[in-house]
Amino acid sequence: MCKPQPRRQPCSSSTINPQDSSQTLTAPHAPTRGAPWLLTRDFRLVWWSQLLSQVADGVSKLALLWFVYSVTGSPLKTTIIGVLQTVPPIVFSPLIGVFVDRFPKKTILIVTDVARAILIGVIPCMIPAERFTVESLYLLVFLYGIATAMFVPTLSSSVPFMVSRPQFTAANALLQSTTSIGIIMGPALSGVGIAVSGSQDVLCLNAATYLASVACLLPIRLISVPTGSRSASLFKTLMRELIEGMQYAFRHHGILLIILMASLYTFAAGAFTTLFPVFGKKLLDLGPVEVGYLWSWLGVGLLLVSMLLVRQTNWDMRRRIQAISLSGLIGGAAVCGLVWTHGLLWATLLVAVIGMGLGMWTPIAWGMIQEISPAHMVGRVMAIYTAIATAASMVGMTAFGWITEAYNEQTGLIGIGAVLFLMAVVAAWCRERVTKGGEDIS
């Protein structure tokens, strides 16, 4: 499955000047008609690695959330799992971006996957069942969040080093397809495992999946971009590059618009996915197997949209923003529809539609940032984007966790749907502004 194939060079062999902020990493070749479905040799290996990693994430997430909710019975305490995974990206992502731009991305990807296997696999196996408390799980989840905070911007900033520029959206969609497959398979496997042997055993067995992901990453070769001199003080160099990345991100009109829309998207999406077991258990009276099944259909929706986006290349900015606006409308309507749905069949269809609405965002947003950002700065820009989007997600999880506990699940769902509608309106406004200005924000 992970056998290396003959390598194709996705990028020009010329050296990119790290001091020229106007340069972006672009490949001179457009995809050819005979190009393989997974684009390049290195991208294929990363795709298989991500597939395994995302299945492991899907298994872990339901097991973690179900364990906390079954022990505490509190929606608000359940959302702490999501909050603890979002704090590290908020606090550390800008500095992480500097490391991503300066050090080998392959090494970072491997080390972080190994760390996740240990934290959410090996360590739970070593803790006796009577001592495996919610508090100990919170600590492991926080450390797991740090590893994930390193992994995500490294993965997203690696795409321009594996495929050509016209393939960016397709590559991001293919990576998202692994997320959707992970959502389809992971929760279903996790639900059965929880019902049979319990949450702790599910986490223990899941470590092997992360390690298999690492095995696929070992053969990859990423083109490196020269960084500045390392002869100066490391601290001063890191601070200078951190400030340089923040200045670029916050002064670029296009990136700011993307971050604004991302904040609304993650505010709603983070709350919905974190509280998903609560909605399933309270509104539909489902057990872990049924919740895992329903969650899998969220992945089906994501997968359908990902496959659609694989065929899209060279979209102009207006069409991409229009697609985001449409996805917000569809997702918001489907979320609100869950309030009046009581049958599992209709809930399954609505959850699939929600997955389709949510699935439009990441491939398009990542592709725009990868196109806009200079080659030597893409890690920092992606990390800043991740930090702000994750902060919005944490606020959304906390706010809707409180709303759901203080009022009811119906109120929480309507609120989440309203935020998705607002994102659609903001995206439509951005598209209109770009159209009237006659400019491309990239």
C-alpha positions as CSV (number, residue, x, y, z in Angstrom):
1,M,0.0,0.0,0.0
2,C,2.8,2.4,0.8
3,K,5.3,1.1,-1.8
4,P,7.3,4.0,-3.3
5,Q,6.7,4.8,-6.9
6,P,9.1,6.5,-9.4
7,R,9.4,10.1,-8.4
8,R,8.0,13.0,-10.4
9,Q,9.4,16.4,-9.8
10,P,6.5,18.7,-9.0
11,C,8.5,21.9,-8.9
12,S,11.2,23.8,-10.7
13,S,14.7,22.8,-9.7
14,S,15.8,26.4,-9.5
15,T,16.5,27.8,-6.1
16,I,13.9,30.1,-4.5
17,N,15.2,33.2,-2.9
18,P,13.9,33.3,0.6
19,Q,14.4,37.1,0.8
20,D,12.1,37.8,-2.1
21,S,8.6,38.0,-0.5
22,S,7.0,38.3,-3.9
23,Q,7.9,34.7,-4.8
24,T,5.5,31.9,-4.4
25,L,6.3,28.3,-4.8
26,T,4.8,27.4,-8.2
27,A,5.4,24.5,-10.5
28,P,5.9,25.2,-14.2
29,H,3.9,22.2,-15.3
30,A,0.2,22.0,-15.4
31,P,-1.3,18.5,-14.7
32,T,-1.2,16.4,-17.8
33,R,-4.0,14.2,-19.1
34,G,-2.2,11.1,-18.0
35,A,-1.3,12.4,-14.5
36,P,-2.0,9.8,-11.8
37,W,-5.1,10.3,-9.6
38,L,-2.9,10.9,-6.5
39,L,-0.8,13.4,-8.5
40,T,2.8,12.7,-7.5
41,R,4.9,9.9,-5.9
42,D,5.4,11.9,-2.6
43,F,1.9,13.0,-2.5
44,R,0.6,9.4,-2.8
45,L,2.7,8.4,0.2
46,V,1.4,11.4,2.2
47,W,-2.2,10.6,1.2
48,W,-1.9,7.0,2.5
49,S,-0.3,8.2,5.7
50,Q,-3.1,10.7,6.2
51,L,-5.7,8.1,5.5
52,L,-4.4,5.9,8.3
53,S,-3.9,8.9,10.6
54,Q,-7.4,10.2,10.0
55,V,-8.9,6.8,10.7
56,A,-7.0,6.8,14.0
57,D,-8.3,10.4,14.7
58,G,-11.8,9.3,14.0
59,V,-11.5,6.3,16.4
60,S,-9.9,8.4,19.1
61,K,-12.3,11.3,19.0
62,L,-15.5,9.4,19.6
63,A,-13.8,7.3,22.3
64,L,-12.5,10.4,24.1
65,L,-15.9,12.2,23.9
66,W,-17.9,9.2,24.9
67,F,-15.7,8.4,27.8
68,V,-16.0,11.9,29.3
69,Y,-19.8,12.2,28.7
70,S,-20.5,8.8,30.1
71,V,-18.5,9.6,33.2
72,T,-19.6,13.2,33.8
73,G,-23.0,13.4,32.0
74,S,-22.2,17.1,31.3
75,P,-22.2,18.6,27.7
76,L,-20.0,21.4,29.0
77,K,-17.4,19.1,30.4
78,T,-17.5,17.1,27.2
79,T,-16.6,20.2,25.2
80,I,-13.4,20.5,27.4
81,I,-11.9,17.7,25.2
82,G,-12.3,19.9,22.2
83,V,-11.1,23.0,24.0
84,L,-7.9,21.2,25.3
85,Q,-7.1,20.3,21.7
86,T,-7.6,23.9,20.5
87,V,-5.5,25.7,23.1
88,P,-2.1,24.6,21.8
89,P,-2.7,25.8,18.2
90,I,-3.9,29.2,19.5
91,V,-0.9,29.6,21.9
92,F,1.9,28.0,19.9
93,S,0.9,28.1,16.2
94,P,2.7,31.4,15.3
95,L,6.0,30.1,16.7
96,I,5.3,26.6,15.3
97,G,5.1,28.2,11.8
98,V,8.6,29.5,12.1
99,F,9.9,26.0,12.9
100,V,7.9,24.6,10.0
101,D,9.5,27.1,7.6
102,R,13.0,26.5,9.0
103,F,13.2,22.7,9.6
104,P,12.5,19.6,7.5
105,K,8.8,19.1,7.2
106,K,9.2,15.3,6.8
107,T,10.8,15.1,10.3
108,I,8.1,17.2,11.9
109,L,5.3,15.0,10.4
110,I,7.0,11.8,11.6
111,V,7.8,13.0,15.1
112,T,4.3,14.3,15.7
113,D,2.6,11.2,14.5
114,V,4.8,9.1,16.8
115,A,3.9,11.4,19.7
116,R,0.2,11.0,19.0
117,A,0.5,7.3,19.0
118,I,2.2,7.3,22.4
119,L,-0.1,9.9,24.0
120,I,-3.5,8.5,22.9
121,G,-2.5,4.9,22.5
122,V,0.5,3.6,24.4
123,I,0.0,5.6,27.6
124,P,-3.7,4.8,28.1
125,C,-2.7,1.1,27.9
126,M,-0.2,1.6,30.7
127,I,-2.7,3.3,33.1
128,P,-4.8,0.9,35.2
129,A,-8.5,1.1,34.5
130,E,-9.3,2.4,38.0
131,R,-6.8,5.2,37.7
132,F,-7.8,6.2,34.1
133,T,-9.7,9.3,35.2
134,V,-11.2,12.2,33.3
135,E,-8.5,14.4,34.7
136,S,-5.7,12.2,33.4
137,L,-7.4,12.0,30.0
138,Y,-7.6,15.8,29.9
139,L,-3.8,16.0,30.4
140,L,-3.1,13.5,27.6
141,V,-5.5,15.3,25.3
142,F,-3.7,18.6,25.9
143,L,-0.3,17.1,25.0
144,Y,-2.0,15.4,22.0
145,G,-3.2,18.9,21.0
146,I,0.4,20.2,21.0
147,A,1.4,17.4,18.6
148,T,-1.5,18.1,16.3
149,A,-0.7,21.8,16.4
150,M,2.6,20.9,14.9
151,F,1.2,18.4,12.4
152,V,-1.6,20.4,10.7
153,P,0.4,23.5,9.5
154,T,3.3,21.2,8.5
155,L,1.0,19.1,6.3
156,S,-0.8,22.0,4.7
157,S,2.5,23.9,4.0
158,S,4.0,20.7,2.4
159,V,1.4,20.7,-0.4
160,P,3.2,23.3,-2.6
161,F,6.4,21.2,-2.3
162,M,4.8,18.1,-3.7
163,V,2.4,19.2,-6.5
164,S,2.2,22.0,-9.1
165,R,0.2,25.2,-8.5
166,P,-2.8,24.2,-10.6
167,Q,-3.1,21.1,-8.5
168,F,-3.3,22.9,-5.1
169,T,-7.1,22.7,-4.7
170,A,-7.2,19.1,-6.0
171,A,-4.4,18.1,-3.6
172,N,-6.2,19.7,-0.6
173,A,-9.4,18.0,-1.6
174,L,-7.7,14.7,-1.7
175,L,-6.2,15.3,1.7
176,Q,-9.7,16.2,2.9
177,S,-11.0,12.9,1.4
178,T,-8.8,11.2,4.0
179,T,-10.5,13.2,6.7
180,S,-13.9,12.1,5.3
181,I,-12.9,8.4,5.1
182,G,-11.6,8.7,8.6
183,I,-14.9,10.1,9.8
184,I,-16.8,7.3,7.9
185,M,-14.6,4.5,9.3
186,G,-13.2,5.8,12.6
187,P,-16.4,6.5,14.6
188,A,-18.1,3.3,13.3
189,L,-15.1,1.2,14.4
190,S,-14.9,3.2,17.7
191,G,-18.6,2.8,18.4
192,V,-18.4,-1.0,18.0
193,G,-15.2,-1.1,20.1
194,I,-16.7,1.0,22.9
195,A,-19.7,-1.3,23.0
196,V,-17.6,-4.4,23.1
197,S,-14.7,-3.5,25.3
198,G,-14.8,0.1,26.4
199,S,-13.2,3.4,25.6
200,Q,-9.8,2.7,27.1
201,D,-9.2,-0.4,25.1
202,V,-10.2,1.3,21.9
203,L,-7.5,4.0,22.5
204,C,-4.9,1.3,23.2
205,L,-5.5,-0.6,20.0
206,N,-5.5,2.7,18.0
207,A,-1.8,3.3,18.5
208,A,-0.9,0.9,15.8
209,T,-2.8,2.9,13.2
210,Y,-0.7,6.0,13.9
211,L,2.5,4.0,13.7
212,A,1.4,2.6,10.3
213,S,0.9,6.2,9.2
214,V,4.6,6.9,10.2
215,A,5.7,4.0,8.0
216,C,4.2,5.6,4.9
217,L,6.0,8.9,5.7
218,L,9.5,7.5,5.9
219,P,10.1,7.3,2.1
220,I,8.9,10.7,1.1
221,R,11.3,13.4,-0.2
222,L,10.2,17.1,0.0
223,I,11.9,19.9,-1.9
224,S,13.5,22.2,0.6
225,V,13.4,26.0,0.4
226,P,16.6,27.8,1.6
227,T,16.2,29.7,4.9
228,G,18.1,32.6,6.2
229,S,21.5,32.3,7.9
230,R,21.5,30.5,11.2
231,S,24.7,32.1,12.5
232,A,22.8,34.8,14.4
233,S,21.2,34.2,17.8
234,L,18.5,31.6,17.5
235,F,16.1,33.5,19.7
236,K,16.5,36.7,17.7
237,T,16.2,34.9,14.4
238,L,13.0,33.1,15.5
239,M,11.5,36.4,16.8
240,R,12.4,38.2,13.6
241,E,10.8,35.5,11.4
242,L,7.8,35.3,13.6
243,I,7.2,39.1,13.3
244,E,7.8,38.9,9.5
245,G,5.2,36.2,9.1
246,M,2.6,38.1,11.3
247,Q,3.2,41.3,9.4
248,Y,2.7,39.6,6.1
249,A,-0.5,37.8,7.1
250,F,-2.2,40.8,8.8
251,R,-1.3,43.3,6.0
252,H,-2.5,41.1,3.1
253,H,-6.0,41.9,2.1
254,G,-6.8,38.5,0.7
255,I,-5.5,36.5,3.7
256,L,-7.5,38.7,6.1
257,L,-10.7,38.0,4.2
258,I,-9.9,34.2,4.3
259,I,-9.2,34.4,8.1
260,L,-12.5,36.3,8.7
261,M,-14.5,33.6,6.9
262,A,-12.5,30.8,8.5
263,S,-13.4,32.2,12.0
264,L,-17.1,32.0,11.3
265,Y,-16.8,28.5,9.8
266,T,-14.7,27.0,12.7
267,F,-16.9,28.8,15.3
268,A,-19.9,26.7,14.0
269,A,-18.1,23.6,12.8
270,G,-16.1,23.1,16.0
271,A,-19.2,23.3,18.2
272,F,-21.2,21.0,16.0
273,T,-18.6,18.2,15.8
274,T,-17.7,18.4,19.5
275,L,-21.3,18.3,20.6
276,F,-22.3,15.7,18.1
277,P,-22.5,12.8,20.6
278,V,-24.7,15.0,22.9
279,F,-27.1,15.8,20.0
280,G,-27.2,12.2,19.0
281,K,-27.8,10.9,22.5
282,K,-30.3,13.5,23.7
283,L,-32.3,14.3,20.5
284,L,-32.3,10.9,18.9
285,D,-31.8,8.7,21.9
286,L,-28.9,6.8,20.2
287,G,-26.2,4.6,21.7
288,P,-22.5,4.6,20.8
289,V,-22.9,2.3,17.8
290,E,-25.7,4.4,16.3
291,V,-23.9,7.7,17.0
292,G,-20.8,6.2,15.4
293,Y,-22.9,5.2,12.4
294,L,-24.5,8.7,12.1
295,W,-21.1,10.4,12.5
296,S,-19.8,8.3,9.6
297,W,-22.4,9.9,7.3
298,L,-20.9,13.3,8.1
299,G,-17.8,11.8,6.5
300,V,-19.8,10.6,3.5
301,G,-20.8,14.2,2.8
302,L,-17.2,15.4,3.1
303,L,-16.0,12.7,0.8
304,L,-18.6,13.6,-1.9
305,V,-17.5,17.2,-1.9
306,S,-13.8,16.3,-1.8
307,M,-14.2,14.2,-5.0
308,L,-16.0,17.0,-6.7
309,L,-13.3,19.5,-5.8
310,V,-10.5,17.1,-7.1
311,R,-11.6,18.0,-10.6
312,Q,-11.4,21.8,-10.0
313,T,-8.3,23.6,-11.1
314,N,-7.5,27.3,-11.6
315,W,-10.7,28.6,-10.1
316,D,-10.8,32.4,-10.0
317,M,-11.4,33.9,-6.6
318,R,-15.0,34.9,-7.2
319,R,-16.1,31.4,-8.0
320,R,-14.3,30.0,-4.9
321,I,-15.9,32.5,-2.6
322,Q,-19.3,31.9,-4.2
323,A,-18.9,28.1,-3.5
324,I,-18.1,28.9,0.1
325,S,-21.2,31.1,0.4
326,L,-23.4,28.3,-1.0
327,S,-21.9,25.8,1.3
328,G,-22.8,28.0,4.3
329,L,-26.4,28.2,3.2
330,I,-26.7,24.4,2.7
331,G,-24.9,23.5,5.9
332,G,-26.9,26.0,8.0
333,A,-30.2,24.8,6.7
334,A,-29.3,21.2,7.3
335,V,-28.2,21.9,10.9
336,C,-31.4,23.7,11.7
337,G,-33.3,20.8,10.1
338,L,-32.0,18.4,12.7
339,V,-34.0,20.2,15.4
340,W,-37.3,18.9,13.8
341,T,-36.0,15.4,12.9
342,H,-36.6,12.4,15.0
343,G,-36.1,9.4,12.7
344,L,-32.6,8.0,12.1
345,L,-33.1,7.9,8.3
346,W,-33.8,11.6,8.0
347,A,-31.1,12.5,10.5
348,T,-28.6,10.5,8.4
349,L,-29.5,12.4,5.2
350,L,-29.2,15.7,7.0
351,V,-25.9,14.8,8.6
352,A,-24.6,13.9,5.1
353,V,-25.7,17.2,3.8
354,I,-24.0,19.0,6.7
355,G,-20.8,17.1,5.8
356,M,-21.2,18.4,2.2
357,G,-21.6,22.0,3.4
358,L,-18.7,21.8,5.8
359,G,-16.5,20.0,3.3
360,M,-16.3,22.9,0.8
361,W,-14.2,25.1,3.1
362,T,-10.8,23.6,3.8
363,P,-9.6,22.6,0.3
364,I,-10.6,26.0,-1.1
365,A,-9.2,28.1,1.8
366,W,-5.9,26.1,2.0
367,G,-5.5,26.4,-1.8
368,M,-5.9,30.2,-1.7
369,I,-3.4,30.6,1.1
370,Q,-0.9,28.3,-0.6
371,E,-1.2,30.3,-3.8
372,I,-0.9,33.7,-2.1
373,S,1.9,33.0,0.4
374,P,5.7,33.2,-0.5
375,A,7.4,29.8,-0.6
376,H,9.6,30.6,2.4
377,M,6.7,31.9,4.5
378,V,3.8,29.4,3.8
379,G,4.4,27.6,7.1
380,R,4.0,30.8,9.1
381,V,1.0,32.0,7.2
382,M,-0.7,28.6,7.6
383,A,0.1,28.5,11.3
384,I,-1.3,32.0,11.9
385,Y,-4.5,31.0,9.9
386,T,-4.7,27.9,12.0
387,A,-4.2,29.7,15.3
388,I,-7.0,32.2,14.6
389,A,-9.4,29.6,13.1
390,T,-8.8,27.4,16.1
391,A,-9.4,30.2,18.6
392,A,-12.8,30.8,16.9
393,S,-13.5,27.0,17.2
394,M,-12.7,27.0,20.9
395,V,-15.0,30.0,21.5
396,G,-17.7,28.3,19.5
397,M,-17.3,25.0,21.4
398,T,-17.4,26.7,24.8
399,A,-20.3,29.0,23.9
400,F,-22.5,26.3,22.4
401,G,-21.6,23.9,25.2
402,W,-22.9,26.4,27.7
403,I,-25.9,27.2,25.5
404,T,-26.8,23.6,25.2
405,E,-26.4,22.9,28.9
406,A,-28.2,26.1,30.0
407,Y,-31.1,25.8,27.6
408,N,-31.4,22.7,25.4
409,E,-30.0,20.9,22.4
410,Q,-32.5,22.5,20.0
411,T,-31.3,26.0,20.9
412,G,-27.7,24.9,20.4
413,L,-28.4,23.5,16.9
414,I,-30.3,26.6,15.8
415,G,-27.5,28.8,17.0
416,I,-24.9,26.8,15.1
417,G,-27.0,27.0,11.9
418,A,-27.4,30.8,12.3
419,V,-23.6,31.2,12.4
420,L,-23.2,29.2,9.2
421,F,-25.9,31.4,7.6
422,L,-23.8,34.5,8.7
423,M,-20.7,33.0,7.1
424,A,-22.6,32.6,3.9
425,V,-23.6,36.3,4.0
426,V,-20.1,37.4,4.7
427,A,-18.8,35.3,1.8
428,A,-21.4,36.8,-0.5
429,W,-20.3,40.3,0.6
430,C,-16.7,39.4,0.0
431,R,-17.5,38.1,-3.5
432,E,-19.5,41.3,-4.3
433,R,-16.6,43.5,-3.1
434,V,-14.2,41.6,-5.3
435,T,-16.5,41.8,-8.3
436,K,-17.1,45.5,-7.9
437,G,-13.5,46.2,-7.4
438,G,-12.5,44.2,-10.5
439,E,-9.6,42.6,-8.6
440,D,-8.4,39.3,-7.5
441,I,-7.6,39.3,-3.8
442,S,-4.8,36.8,-4.3
